Amino acid sequence: MVAATPQNDRWMALPRLIADRSCRAVVGLFFAVGAAMPAVSFAQTPQPGGTLTAIIQPEPVILTAAINTAAPTGTVSGNIFDGLVDYDASLNPQPALAESWETAADGLSLTLRLRKGVLWHDGKPFTSADVKWTLENVWKTIHPRNQATFAKVKQVDTPDDNTVVLRLSEPSPAILSSLNSNGAQVLPKHLYDGTDILNNPNNNKPVGTGPFVFKEWKRGEYIVLERNPNYWAKGKPYLDKVIYKVVPDAAARSAGFEKGEIQYGSLSPVPLKDAERLGKLPGLKIETSGYEWLSPFLFLDFNVERGPLKDARVRHALARATDRKAISNVVWYGFAKPATSPVPSTLAAFHDASADKDAFDVKSADALLDEAGFKRNADGTRFSLFIDYIPYGDDFKRTAEYIKQALKRVGVDVTIRTQDTAAFTKRVYGDRDFDLSIAWFAAFSDPQIGVTRAYWSASVGKNIPWTNGSGYKNAEVDDIISKVQGEASAEKRIALFKDFQKIVLTDLPTLPLVELKFFTVQAANLKTSAIRGDQVYGSFRDFWFDVPKQN
Amino acid sequence: MIPVSVRFFGRRALQLVIVVLGIAITNFFLLRLAPGDAAQVLAGEAGSATPEYLAALRKQFGLDQPLPVQFALYLRNLLSLNLGFSFRQGLPVLELIAQRLPATLLLMGTSITFALLVGSAMGVAAARRAGRATDTVISSIALLFYATPVFWTGIMLIVVFSVWLDWLPVGGMTSIERGYTGLAYLKDVAAHLVIPATTLGLFFLAVYTRLMRAAMIDVQQQDFVRTAVAKGLRPGRIAYRHVVRNALLPVLTMLGVQVGAVLGGAVLVETVFSWPGLGRLAFEALFQRDLNLLLGILLCSSVVVVLANAAIDFLYTVLDPRIELS
């Protein structure tokens, strides 16, 4: 998640900075020449060497994504660990630690053939035993997402060192969409077996198989990774070193990019209003691909157990009073796309664009509220509500402010409440003491992994963050959710998800607001052959500097 | 008969134990009033969670124990001088504090020294020309720095000196990518220190200037100064020998307060400049409900406050022989 400590909320507009002169003149000349030459000749000749300085914010808690799925951990960890597969821009699996894979015709087993000759950073060989051990002891027991994803795995066979066979109780196609280094990170069995996994010291000084080796973590300052000389992809990685710096202040991050001290930052590292300006500087560019695997969407939960919100007509009225285009263009500076369904349009196969029933229409909103029996008082208001928002930065707060304004037009008086993350998740997912709540989820590449959790009735009020916040309970929806998990046929799953979207957009416990477009700020001379669909948690394996930066 | 100084330090030591223990116990229960716990924060950051994951985290953090048991464990640790373990960070609290201590002491030490010296000098200058143009200018400057939010001063200094002029680095404490060692490393840290220490120093400076100025003006009107003037002493000698020394007491009190707060660091400045100090560590620990770490930092801070106060009381007797240790 894009967690942000509240001090990031308070960020200030930097005055328009003049690109500095003197020593930068040479660099400017270089860019001018670079732009004039055919881009291909530059982009396709990787240059070895150089140190990449990137932003990591907030500072990770631990560096092992198998144990903590937080965004900063995933960002760093993706360089140290390989995935079994990578995902390309269309979210198709590509060989990584697994060279090939096949699902049995009956869908009840998945065979992975592992790459030979891969070594852990401590020199021990990587084998099928590592995969089996991690699946049984980490993914199925403590991993917050994978307990559900791998729930149908009843047995893991390892006929030889390079073959893993997952035996399934029911077909489980979602597994193949969650096998990268973030979705299913393989840990070295020889360092973890028999230890207290959550407290294993290697969580903080990880030993992986990835393109970069963990070197040093100075808390509050930086994390240093060095090139893995024994990496299985010969000649890669190109970079000698990757340094992640912890820079807690947003304005300081902008200044760091501007000055060239920092060459890479993912997950929208600077405020939206700064992104456009930085993107226009010759030495920087803004990239919005690389987040397809996350497919983040922002939504508004209605507490369906409270007051006027119990009435679906009221929920539809509030939806129609909300202009999702304005949220995209004004509140999110265009770094968003209006959402019409809880299944984001990036998951093209599953997405149903026609299920939305609530186009922006203030008149119809007013009429619906009248019909539901909530007439305006003498002062023009019908009722009042509280709105709480996920405290991950200014953009979420502005969304709450926009909704306050929008609902005022239809006579609903909204009060914004602010709190920190712990208080917010307890209020919404534990105490259920809220009316409206704004949060974002990652949908991931299969809606079973990231979307259905918002509608599954069993998690209501259990104080489990990022589950069903609205309190929605519908047996039919629960039934669809359990059916898609064990359905092998892609067509049937798609049909089930289309039904799902129709029902939840009719009952509307949750209003999808916008699909978020996270962005990366990077140096213009930092190149890569292809940005992966899961680049956000991927590695710098394929990145190089056009002209290696001198150390 | 026990000497006065031994009795003084003995009593202060006892006081230290009682105060620190009281603070520790109060903090333990006070911090638990915050909604949510560390497991929930961690699960929140993870972006997804299950009841099993939360239960595993609570067990790991010891949060599955009843409160009295947690308290007993905490007391036992405390009495054996063990600050406990930060499960979130996976490191002992003492080690985490020790990692941040050098950066904190460097930043706070430099800025307080800068503020004390420059601020007092400005105060003396203002007092000697009280009511005249110099005084007005100095007082206005001091007030301006005091009234400007530190993060704004910090960002403006970054914009001017780092981005425009490119004289100094934007933030952090070292240029890790350069791999400096020895003298070059020290020069590098010094370059990183300039802007944050100045930012914080300018904020502190105003307090010393105003205190020094007020105290000087007060002392200047006292009889012994009139006597010195009547004796025909040069004004400079009167000012430095008689007035400044007597005017130092309130400045010293202020210094005690600031030195006491040194472990608290300076959250805003540390944040703006990515300075790896204790203030940020404590601030983040609060939001992360990392209570062991927060309790550890607060405990160390309270020890420093009590020690700084004792030291200042002792220094009073050195500066002003009329004050006795009691």
HADDOCK unambig.tbl for C-alpha pairs under 7 A between the chains (distance, minus, plus):
assign (segid A and resid 1 and name CA) (segid B and resid 45 and name CA) 6.02 0.50 0.50
assign (segid A and resid 1 and name CA) (segid B and resid 46 and name CA) 6.72 0.50 0.50
assign (segid A and resid 1 and name CA) (segid B and resid 47 and name CA) 5.48 0.50 0.50
assign (segid A and resid 3 and name CA) (segid B and resid 45 and name CA) 6.50 0.50 0.50
assign (segid A and resid 18 and name CA) (segid B and resid 164 and name CA) 6.93 0.50 0.50
assign (segid A and resid 20 and name CA) (segid B and resid 164 and name CA) 5.75 0.50 0.50
assign (segid A and resid 61 and name CA) (segid B and resid 88 and name CA) 6.48 0.50 0.50
assign (segid A and resid 61 and name CA) (segid B and resid 89 and name CA) 5.83 0.50 0.50
assign (segid A and resid 68 and name CA) (segid B and resid 46 and name CA) 5.91 0.50 0.50
assign (segid A and resid 69 and name CA) (segid B and resid 46 and name CA) 4.49 0.50 0.50
assign (segid A and resid 69 and name CA) (segid B and resid 47 and name CA) 6.74 0.50 0.50
assign (segid A and resid 70 and name CA) (segid B and resid 45 and name CA) 5.22 0.50 0.50
assign (segid A and resid 70 and name CA) (segid B and resid 46 and name CA) 3.80 0.50 0.50
assign (segid A and resid 70 and name CA) (segid B and resid 47 and name CA) 6.14 0.50 0.50
assign (segid A and resid 142 and name CA) (segid B and resid 52 and name CA) 6.87 0.50 0.50
assign (segid A and resid 142 and name CA) (segid B and resid 53 and name CA) 5.20 0.50 0.50
assign (segid A and resid 143 and name CA) (segid B and resid 53 and name CA) 6.76 0.50 0.50
assign (segid A and resid 144 and name CA) (segid B and resid 48 and name CA) 5.87 0.50 0.50
assign (segid A and resid 144 and name CA) (segid B and resid 49 and name CA) 4.51 0.50 0.50
assign (segid A and resid 144 and name CA) (segid B and resid 50 and name CA) 5.55 0.50 0.50
assign (segid A and resid 144 and name CA) (segid B and resid 53 and name CA) 5.71 0.50 0.50
assign (segid A and resid 145 and name CA) (segid B and resid 48 and name CA) 6.19 0.50 0.50
assign (segid A and resid 145 and name CA) (segid B and resid 49 and name CA) 6.56 0.50 0.50
assign (segid A and resid 199 and name CA) (segid B and resid 90 and name CA) 6.82 0.50 0.50
assign (segid A and resid 220 and name CA) (segid B and resid 276 and name CA) 4.84 0.50 0.50
assign (segid A and resid 221 and name CA) (segid B and resid 172 and name CA) 6.73 0.50 0.50
assign (segid A and resid 221 and name CA) (segid B and resid 276 and name CA) 5.82 0.50 0.50
assign (segid A and resid 246 and name CA) (segid B and resid 274 and name CA) 6.79 0.50 0.50
assign (segid A and resid 247 and name CA) (segid B and resid 274 and name CA) 5.02 0.50 0.50
assign (segid A and resid 248 and name CA) (segid B and resid 271 and name CA) 5.49 0.50 0.50
assign (segid A and resid 248 and name CA) (segid B and resid 272 and name CA) 6.97 0.50 0.50
assign (segid A and resid 248 and name CA) (segid B and resid 274 and name CA) 6.00 0.50 0.50
assign (segid A and resid 249 and name CA) (segid B and resid 271 and name CA) 5.61 0.50 0.50
assign (segid A and resid 249 and name CA) (segid B and resid 272 and name CA) 5.02 0.50 0.50
assign (segid A and resid 252 and name CA) (segid B and resid 170 and name CA) 6.92 0.50 0.50
assign (segid A and resid 252 and name CA) (segid B and resid 272 and name CA) 6.23 0.50 0.50
assign (segid A and resid 252 and name CA) (segid B and resid 273 and name CA) 6.98 0.50 0.50
assign (segid A and resid 255 and name CA) (segid B and resid 163 and name CA) 6.70 0.50 0.50
assign (segid A and resid 255 and name CA) (segid B and resid 170 and name CA) 6.92 0.50 0.50
assign (segid A and resid 256 and name CA) (segid B and resid 170 and name CA) 6.18 0.50 0.50
assign (segid A and resid 259 and name CA) (segid B and resid 163 and name CA) 5.92 0.50 0.50
assign (segid A and resid 420 and name CA) (segid B and resid 287 and name CA) 6.83 0.50 0.50
assign (segid A and resid 421 and name CA) (segid B and resid 41 and name CA) 6.66 0.50 0.50
assign (segid A and resid 422 and name CA) (segid B and resid 35 and name CA) 6.58 0.50 0.50
assign (segid A and resid 422 and name CA) (segid B and resid 36 and name CA) 4.91 0.50 0.50
assign (segid A and resid 422 and name CA) (segid B and resid 37 and name CA) 6.81 0.50 0.50
assign (segid A and resid 422 and name CA) (segid B and resid 40 and name CA) 6.34 0.50 0.50
assign (segid A and resid 422 and name CA) (segid B and resid 41 and name CA) 5.19 0.50 0.50
assign (segid A and resid 423 and name CA) (segid B and resid 35 and name CA) 5.16 0.50 0.50
assign (segid A and resid 423 and name CA) (segid B and resid 36 and name CA) 5.70 0.50 0.50
assign (segid A and resid 426 and name CA) (segid B and resid 36 and name CA) 5.93 0.50 0.50
assign (segid A and resid 464 and name CA) (segid B and resid 49 and name CA) 6.20 0.50 0.50
assign (segid A and resid 464 and name CA) (segid B and resid 50 and name CA) 6.39 0.50 0.50
assign (segid A and resid 464 and name CA) (segid B and resid 51 and name CA) 6.52 0.50 0.50
assign (segid A and resid 465 and name CA) (segid B and resid 43 and name CA) 6.58 0.50 0.50
assign (segid A and resid 465 and name CA) (segid B and resid 44 and name CA) 5.43 0.50 0.50
assign (segid A and resid 465 and name CA) (segid B and resid 48 and name CA) 6.71 0.50 0.50
assign (segid A and resid 465 and name CA) (segid B and resid 49 and name CA) 6.32 0.50 0.50
assign (segid A and resid 466 and name CA) (segid B and resid 47 and name CA) 6.59 0.50 0.50
assign (segid A and resid 466 and name CA) (segid B and resid 48 and name CA) 5.76 0.50 0.50
assign (segid A and resid 551 and name CA) (segid B and resid 178 and name CA) 5.97 0.50 0.50
